Amino acid sequence: MSPKLMVVVLAVVTAVMAALFAPAAQADWPATTCVDSSTPIGNSSFAGGGTAHVTLSVGGVVQDNVTQTYIAEVCRDANSGLYNFMVGPKNGATIDESGNTGPSSYKNGADAIVLSFTLNSGDVPKSVEAYGNISAFAISGQTVTITGTPGALTQINYGGPSPYGACMGNPYSGTYGAGSSCAAIPCYDAVAHTADSSCVDDLATFHGAVRGPNGGVDKTGMWITSAANLYSVGLNNCASSRRHGNLGSRRRVTARQDNGANRPAANISVQMVGPHYKTDGTLNYGNIHAFIPFAVIQSCFGTDSASFAQAAGVTRQEGGTDTSLVSGTQFTLAPTTGGLLLTVPTIGFSSPTYTLTGPRASSSASTATGSTSARGTITGVKWMSSKGKVTSTFTQGSTVKAYKISAKLAGKTKTGSCAAKGTKVTCAVKGLTKGKWAATITSTLKTGGAGPSATKTVSVK
C-alpha cells in the first residue's frame, strides 16, 4: 500500500459503544493476511489458496494480472474480523487511494467498480460499510460482490507528523493542542488562506470493510456508504434487542403492560465528522447512502417497509440543535429490491449526527383513522362504503403474507376477504346493515406472527 500522509486507524471508533459499524478508513494496512488482484497469491489466511482471491473490474474492464490500470487489495484484521478492502489506480506497485493519478474517467460517480472476494472458511459476511458510492452488495456463501463508483472525499491525517495525533482515539469528542475540538478540524485557514498540510482531497476513493455477525439485529445484506472523514452507525433500541436484552423483572412487566409505548423509539443513527472546508478553501460537503433490508426494518422497528417508509423521519443534530429534514428534498427513503434505500444527498460539517426514526408503538387499540400497535399501522388505506358493503384499498406490505378484514356493530361481527393484484390489496365485507361499523384489517407476516393493522369506523347506509 502507498504510505500516504493520510492515516486513519481502523479502531478509531471502537470506544463508541452505540456504534455497530466502524468503517475501515486506513491507508497503511497490515501486510499480513492481505491478498490482491495484482498477484495470484495463495494466502493461508484466505480460502481457496493457489488462485487470485480478489477479482476486480473497473469501467467494465476486467483487471487481470498482466495489464492493469487499477488494483484491489483485501486485508483481514485478525482482531476485529473485518475484511478491509481498497480499490484505486495502479501507481507503480501500489494503490493510489486518492484516485488522483488515475484516468480522467475514474472520478466521483463514474467508472463502475465490481469487486469480489471470498472470506475465510468459517467467516460469514453480513454487512458492508464504505467510502465512495456503493450501489449493490451481494452475498453468495462466503463470497461477496460489491458494486459502486468512487467518491470524492476530504480526509484528515491523524498520524505521523500531524498535529492531530491526540484525535486518533477520539475524533468525535476529543481535543488536540490547546483544547481545540477534534470534530472541528477545518483543513483550511480562512484568515491566512492556506491549506492544512495534514489534510488531503481525494478525487476518487473506494474503500471500506465487510463485517460478519456481531450480535443484535441480523444485518445480512445491509450496506452504508458515506462521504465523511469518519462515520459510525448505530442500530438503537431495536425491537429484537429489547426482546432478548437482559431486562430486569420490573422493566419486563412494564413493557408488557404498555405494549411498548414507553420504550425509547428505535432508530438508526449515523454519527459523522468531517472538515468544514476542503484544502482549496471551498466548503466541504458529504452524503449518506444506506440500504436497509426488509428484515432489519421488521426486526428493529416492528413494521413492514411500506408503513415504515411513509412514517419515517430524519433529523440532524449538531451543537445541541435538532433539525428535521424535509422528505423528498433533504432526504429520500425509497423502496428498492429487498429493502429501502436511504439517501441524504448533501451534508455540511463539522460533526453532525443523522437519525432515522420510524413509527412509535402505542398502547391504544384504535383511533378514529386507524389502529396502531407494536407491529405498526397500515398506512394509506382508502375506505369506501355502498349498498351494505365496506371496501378498502392499500399497498401490499413487502413482509406481509396475508390480510384479513372484519366489521363489528352492536356485538355482531362480519368477516370478509382480501385479494392482492400486483402491489394493490383490496379488502371487502358484504351483507352489512345500516349503521356505523368498526372495520378492521389485520395481517400475518411471512416470518410468522401478527403484522400491521388498521381500523376505521365506516357509516353504512
C-alpha positions in Angstrom: 0.0 0.0 0.0 1.1 3.5 -0.7 2.3 5.3 2.5 0.2 8.4 2.1 0.2 11.3 4.5 -3.4 10.4 5.5 -3.6 7.6 8.0 -6.8 6.8 9.8 -6.7 3.9 12.2 -9.2 1.1 11.9 -10.0 1.0 15.6 -10.7 4.7 15.9 -14.3 4.4 16.8 -14.3 1.2 18.9 -14.8 3.3 22.0 -18.2 4.5 20.7 -20.4 1.9 22.5 -23.6 2.6 20.5 -21.8 2.1 17.2 -22.5 -1.2 15.5 -20.4 -0.3 12.4 -17.0 1.3 12.2 -15.8 1.7 8.6 -12.3 0.8 7.7 -10.6 4.0 6.6 -6.9 3.4 6.7 -4.1 3.6 4.1 -1.4 1.6 5.8 -2.9 -1.8 6.5 -1.0 -4.7 7.9 1.0 -6.5 5.3 -0.1 -9.9 6.7 -3.3 -11.6 5.8 -3.6 -9.5 2.6 -4.3 -10.6 -0.9 -4.8 -8.5 -4.0 -5.9 -8.7 -7.6 -2.4 -7.9 -9.0 -0.7 -11.1 -7.9 -2.3 -14.6 -7.7 -1.3 -15.2 -4.1 -2.4 -18.3 -2.2 -2.5 -16.9 1.3 -3.3 -19.3 4.2 -5.5 -16.6 5.8 -7.9 -16.9 2.9 -10.0 -19.7 1.5 -9.2 -21.3 -1.9 -5.4 -21.0 -1.8 -3.4 -21.1 -5.1 -5.5 -18.6 -7.1 -6.3 -15.0 -7.1 -8.7 -14.4 -4.2 -9.8 -11.0 -5.4 -11.4 -10.2 -8.8 -11.9 -6.6 -10.0 -13.4 -4.8 -12.9 -13.5 -1.0 -13.4 -15.5 0.7 -16.1 -16.4 -2.8 -17.5 -12.8 -3.8 -17.9 -11.5 -6.8 -16.0 -8.2 -6.0 -14.3 -6.0 -9.1 -15.0 -2.5 -9.8 -13.7 -0.7 -8.5 -16.8 -2.2 -5.2 -18.0 -3.7 -3.4 -15.0 -4.9 0.1 -14.6 -6.3 -0.5 -11.2 -5.6 -2.7 -8.2 -7.8 -4.0 -5.4 -6.4 -5.2 -2.1 -8.3 -7.1 0.7 -6.9 -7.5 4.2 -8.4 -9.4 7.1 -8.0 -7.8 10.5 -7.3 -10.6 13.0 -8.6 -8.6 16.0 -11.9 -7.3 14.6 -12.6 -9.9 11.9 -13.2 -7.1 9.4 -12.3 -7.7 5.8 -10.9 -4.3 4.8 -10.8 -3.6 1.0 -9.5 -0.8 -1.2 -9.6 -0.1 -4.9 -7.5 2.5 -6.7 -5.4 3.3 -9.7 -2.1 1.4 -10.0 0.7 3.7 -9.2 3.9 1.7 -9.7 3.4 -1.4 -7.5 1.0 0.4 -5.1 -2.6 1.6 -4.9 -3.3 5.3 -5.2 -6.0 5.6 -2.6 -6.8 9.2 -3.6 -7.5 8.4 -7.2 -5.6 11.5 -8.3 -3.2 9.6 -10.6 -6.0 7.6 -12.3 -7.5 8.1 -15.8 -9.9 11.1 -16.2 -12.8 8.7 -16.3 -12.1 7.5 -12.8 -13.8 10.2 -10.8 -16.6 10.8 -8.4 -19.7 8.9 -9.6 -18.0 7.4 -12.7 -16.2 4.2 -13.8 -18.3 1.4 -12.2 -16.4 -0.8 -9.8 -17.2 -4.5 -9.3 -15.1 -6.1 -6.5 -15.5 -9.7 -5.5 -13.6 -11.8 -2.9 -14.1 -14.8 -0.6 -13.8 -14.9 3.1 -12.0 -17.4 5.3 -13.6 -20.7 6.0 -16.0 -20.2 8.9 -16.2 -16.4 8.4 -19.8 -15.3 7.5 -20.3 -12.0 5.6 -23.2 -9.9 6.8 -22.8 -6.2 6.0 -20.5 -3.6 4.4 -19.6 0.0 5.1 -17.5 2.1 2.7 -16.3 5.4 1.5 -17.3 6.1 -2.1 -20.7 5.2 -3.7 -22.0 1.6 -3.2 -24.9 0.6 -5.4 -25.2 -3.1 -4.6 -23.9 -5.7 -2.2 -24.4 -9.4 -2.9 -23.6 -12.4 -0.7 -23.2 -15.9 -2.1 -22.0 -18.3 0.6 -18.7 -16.8 1.7 -18.1 -14.8 -1.4 -19.2 -11.1 -1.5 -19.5 -8.8 -4.5 -19.5 -5.1 -4.0 -20.6 -2.8 -6.8 -20.3 1.0 -6.9 -18.3 4.0 -8.1 -15.5 6.0 -6.5 -16.4 9.2 -4.5 -14.7 12.5 -3.7 -13.7 12.9 -0.1 -11.6 15.2 2.1 -9.8 13.3 4.9 -7.5 14.2 7.8 -4.2 12.7 8.7 -4.2 11.8 12.4 -0.8 10.1 12.5 2.9 10.8 11.7 3.9 14.4 11.9 0.3 15.5 12.1 -0.7 17.9 15.0 -3.9 15.9 15.3 -2.4 12.8 17.0 -4.5 13.2 20.1 -7.6 12.8 18.0 -6.7 9.3 16.8 -8.5 7.6 19.7 -11.4 10.0 19.9 -12.1 12.0 16.8 -15.7 12.8 17.7 -15.4 14.4 21.1 -11.7 14.6 21.8 -9.4 17.7 21.8 -5.9 18.5 20.5 -3.3 21.2 21.0 -4.6 23.8 23.5 -8.1 22.3 23.7 -9.2 22.6 20.0 -12.0 20.2 19.1 -11.1 17.1 17.1 -14.5 17.3 15.5 -13.9 20.8 14.1 -10.6 20.5 12.2 -11.1 22.9 9.3 -8.4 21.7 6.8 -8.1 25.3 5.6 -7.2 28.6 7.3 -9.8 31.1 6.2 -7.8 34.0 7.6 -4.4 33.2 6.2 -6.0 31.5 3.1 -3.7 28.5 3.4 -4.4 24.7 3.1 -3.8 22.4 6.0 -0.9 20.0 5.0 -2.4 17.3 7.3 -5.5 17.1 5.1 -5.9 15.6 1.6 -8.6 15.9 -1.0 -9.3 12.5 -2.6 -10.6 12.9 -6.1 -11.9 9.3 -6.3 -11.7 6.9 -3.4 -13.4 3.5 -2.9 -12.5 1.6 0.3 -14.2 0.1 3.3 -14.9 -3.1 5.2 -17.1 -6.2 5.1 -18.3 -7.2 8.5 -19.5 -10.6 9.9 -22.1 -11.3 12.6 -21.7 -9.1 15.7 -24.8 -9.7 17.7 -28.1 -7.8 17.9 -30.2 -7.5 14.7 -29.2 -9.7 11.8 -27.9 -7.2 9.2 -27.5 -9.6 6.3 -27.2 -7.6 3.1 -27.2 -4.1 4.8 -24.8 -1.6 3.4 -23.9 2.1 4.0 -21.6 4.4 2.2 -20.7 8.0 3.0 -18.5 10.9 2.1 -17.2 11.9 5.5 -13.8 11.8 7.2 -15.2 9.3 9.6 -18.7 7.9 10.4 -20.2 5.5 12.9 -23.5 3.8 12.6 -25.8 2.5 15.4 -29.0 0.5 15.5 -30.5 1.7 18.7 -33.4 0.4 20.8 -34.3 -2.2 18.2 -37.3 -4.4 18.9 -35.3 -7.7 18.8 -32.6 -6.3 21.1 -35.3 -5.3 23.6 -36.9 -8.7 23.5 -33.6 -10.5 24.1 -31.9 -8.0 26.3 -31.1 -8.6 29.9 -34.0 -6.6 31.3 -34.9 -6.5 35.0 -38.2 -8.0 36.0 -39.8 -4.6 36.7 -38.9 -3.4 33.2 -40.3 -6.6 31.6 -43.6 -6.1 33.4 -43.8 -2.5 32.3 -43.0 -3.5 28.7 -45.9 -6.0 28.7 -48.4 -3.6 30.3 -47.9 -0.7 27.9 -47.3 -2.7 24.7 -44.0 -1.0 24.2 -45.4 2.5 24.1 -43.0 3.9 26.7 -39.8 2.2 25.3 -37.3 4.5 23.7 -38.1 4.8 20.0 -36.0 2.6 17.7 -33.7 4.5 15.4 -30.7 4.2 13.1 -28.1 6.9 13.8 -25.1 8.0 11.7 -22.5 10.0 13.7 -20.2 11.8 11.3 -17.1 14.0 11.4 -15.5 16.0 8.6 -13.6 19.2 7.9 -15.6 22.3 7.3 -13.5 23.2 4.3 -11.7 21.4 1.5 -8.0 22.2 1.2 -8.7 24.7 -1.5 -11.0 26.7 0.8 -14.3 25.7 -0.7 -17.0 24.3 1.7 -16.8 20.5 2.2 -20.0 18.5 1.7 -20.7 14.9 2.2 -23.6 12.4 1.8 -25.2 9.2 3.1 -26.4 6.3 1.1 -27.7 3.3 3.0 -29.6 0.1 2.1 -31.8 -1.2 4.9 -33.1 -4.7 4.2 -36.7 -5.6 4.9 -35.7 -8.0 7.7 -33.8 -5.2 9.5 -36.9 -2.9 9.3 -39.2 -5.6 10.7 -36.8 -6.7 13.4 -35.8 -3.3 14.6 -39.0 -1.2 14.0 -41.6 -4.0 14.2 -43.4 -2.8 11.0 -43.4 -3.5 7.3 -41.3 -1.4 4.9 -44.2 0.4 3.2 -45.6 1.6 6.6 -42.1 2.5 7.7 -41.3 4.5 4.5 -44.4 6.6 4.8 -44.0 7.3 8.6 -40.2 7.6 8.9 -38.4 10.8 9.5 -34.8 12.0 9.6 -33.3 14.6 11.9 -29.9 16.3 12.0 -28.3 17.0 15.4 -25.3 19.3 15.8 -24.2 21.6 18.6 -27.3 20.8 20.7 -29.7 21.7 17.9 -32.1 19.2 16.3 -33.4 19.9 12.8 -36.0 17.8 11.0 -35.2 17.2 7.3 -37.7 17.6 4.5 -38.6 14.3 2.8 -38.1 14.3 -0.9 -35.5 17.1 -1.0 -33.2 16.9 2.1 -33.6 13.1 2.3 -35.3 10.3 0.4 -36.4 6.8 1.6 -37.3 4.8 -1.5 -38.3 1.2 -2.0 -35.8 -1.0 -3.9 -35.3 -4.7 -4.3 -35.1 -6.3 -0.9 -35.4 -3.2 1.2 -35.3 0.6 1.4 -32.7 3.0 0.2 -32.0 6.0 2.4 -30.2 9.0 0.8 -29.1 12.2 2.4 -27.6 13.9 -0.7 -26.0 17.0 0.9 -24.3 17.1 4.3 -22.4 20.0 5.8 -19.8 19.6 8.5 -18.1 19.5 11.2 -19.8 16.8 13.4 -23.5 16.2 12.7 -25.5 13.1 13.7 -28.3 12.0 11.4 -31.1 9.9 12.9 -33.7 7.8 11.1 -36.8 7.0 13.2 -39.9 5.1 12.4 -43.5 5.0 13.8 -43.6 4.6 17.6 -45.5 1.8 19.2 -48.7 2.8 21.0 -50.8 1.2 23.7 -54.0 2.4 22.0 -56.0 -0.3 20.3 -57.6 2.1 17.7 -58.2 5.6 16.8 -60.7 7.4 14.5 -58.4 6.9 11.5 -56.6 3.7 12.2 -55.1 1.4 14.8 -51.5 1.4 15.9 -49.7 -1.4 17.6 -46.2 -2.6 18.2 -46.4 -4.1 14.8 -47.2 -0.9 13.1 -50.1 0.7 11.1 -51.2 0.0 7.6 -50.9 3.5 6.1 -52.5 4.9 3.0 -55.8 2.9 3.4 -58.7 4.2 1.4 -62.1 3.3 2.8 -65.4 3.2 1.0 -69.0 2.0 1.6 -72.0 1.4 -0.5 -75.1 -0.9 -0.6 -74.2 -2.8 2.6 -70.6 -3.2 1.7 -67.3 -1.8 3.1 -64.3 -1.8 0.8 -60.7 -0.8 1.5 -57.6 -0.5 -0.8 -54.0 0.0 0.1 -50.4 -1.0 -1.0 -49.2 -4.5 -0.3 -46.6 -4.6 2.5 -43.4 -6.4 1.4 -43.1 -8.5 4.6 -46.8 -9.4 4.8 -48.1 -12.8 3.9 -51.9 -12.3 4.1 -54.6 -9.8 5.1 -58.0 -10.3 6.7 -60.9 -7.9 7.2 -63.8 -7.9 9.6 -66.5 -5.4 10.8 -68.3 -5.1 14.1 -71.6 -3.5 15.1 -73.5 -3.9 18.4 -72.0 -7.3 19.2 -72.3 -8.6 15.6 -69.2 -9.5 13.6 -69.0 -9.9 9.8 -65.9 -11.3 8.1 -64.8 -10.5 4.6 -61.9 -11.3 2.3 -58.8 -9.6 0.9 -57.2 -10.1 -2.5 -53.9 -8.8 -3.9 -53.4 -7.8 -7.5 -49.8 -6.7 -8.1 -49.0 -4.4 -5.2 -52.6 -3.3 -4.7 -54.7 -5.0 -2.0 -58.5 -4.8 -1.9 -60.5 -5.9 1.1 -64.3 -6.1 1.3 -67.0 -7.1 3.8 -70.5 -7.6 2.4 -74.0 -8.0 3.9 -73.8 -5.1 6.4 -76.9 -3.5 7.8 -77.3 0.3 8.2 -75.1 1.7 11.0 -71.6 2.7 12.0 -69.4 -0.4 11.6 -65.9 -0.7 13.1 -64.0 -2.2 10.2 -60.6 -3.8 11.0 -57.8 -5.1 8.7 -55.2 -7.4 10.2 -52.2 -9.2 8.7 -49.8 -12.0 9.2 -46.1 -11.8 8.3 -44.1 -14.0 6.1 -41.8 -14.7 9.0 -44.8 -15.5 11.2 -46.7 -13.5 13.8 -49.0 -10.5 13.6 -48.2 -7.7 11.1 -49.6 -4.2 10.8 -53.3 -3.4 11.1 -55.8 -0.6 10.5 -59.3 0.2 11.9 -61.8 2.8 10.9 -65.5 3.4 11.8 -67.4 3.4 8.5 -71.1 4.5 8.1 -73.1 2.1 6.0 -76.4 3.4 4.6 
